[in-house]
């Protein structure tokens, strides 16, 4: 991700997190889209989904983010 993309997301109060997790006997990727609460300054999970690959996570997250930016 480029710095300009990071700055755009943060200005919009949005962030995405992709992390590997063990599910049963296999690794999967969890993706969360966060929105910053302007009043409390807390980051709140708006959407979360699990995928087989990190690429699929980012594709899903991008669709969510583009609705808000």
Secondary structure, DSSP 8 states (H G I E B T S, - for coil): --HHHHHHHHHTTEEEEEEEEEETTEEEEEEEEEEE-TTT--EEEEEEEEESSHHHHHHHHHHHHHTT-
